[in-house]
Amino acid sequence: MLRNISIVLIISIALLSVSGCFDDNQLPVASFTIFPENVTSNSTIYLNSTSFDADGNIENVTWYCNDEIISEQSNITYFIEENGSYTFTLIVEDNEGLTDSFEKSIVLGSADSLKEYFIGSWEWSGNNQTGLWIFYQNNSLKSTFQGIGGASVTYWWHFEVNSSSEICFDQPSDPKLRSGCYDFEFTDNYTTLLVTSEGNTAEWHKIR
């Protein structure tokens, strides 16, 4: 009799454990894209939710801009009138009432405000070379190139961010180098930098 009771208890505990696994609800994952990330004042941006819930549905979404609610739709447009810093936050809630949040920031306006996103180290690779750029607060730039043979060359430049989409390099340490201005665009929340010259685009990645 005792043996039978023990077996029943073991089976009951096992069923409760399995049942508990099925009751565990996974958190939803909040995420979104901003297009374009480089804009000027009086511009419209597109905020598209890419959120998901692995074991249920996203029931509610709430968008904030600088802590103010701006929409409860999944995909929205937002018109920016003035220069400044804008932090967009998306909060999602699943069918079990669990929530998650995600945020991105963009800066519009003065060259000085955009300059802050350049400061630091960036690397790239291509054409059998690797490169490292280090931007400093005093508007100096150190560039290092390393080729196939392993030899590296370092140059110094002066740089200026002229607008929300143009950066210029001049005063190179080697007078044989050519000064110039280039179109740029930040992506991936300012961790990837696209620099375009004469139709060719180089992709730089921030490392620190």
Buried (B, 14 or more C-beta within 10 A) or exposed (E): EEEEEEEEEEEEEEEEEEEEEEEEBEBBBBBBEBEBBBBEEEBEBEBBBEBBBEEBEBEEBBBBBEEEEBBEEBEBEBEBEEBBEBEBBBBBBBBBEBEBEBEBBBBBBEEEBBBEBBEBBBBBEEEEEBBBBBBEEEBEBBBBBBEEEEEEEEBEBBBEBEBBBEBBBEBBEEEEBEEEBBBBBBBEEBBBBBBEEEEEEBEBEBEE
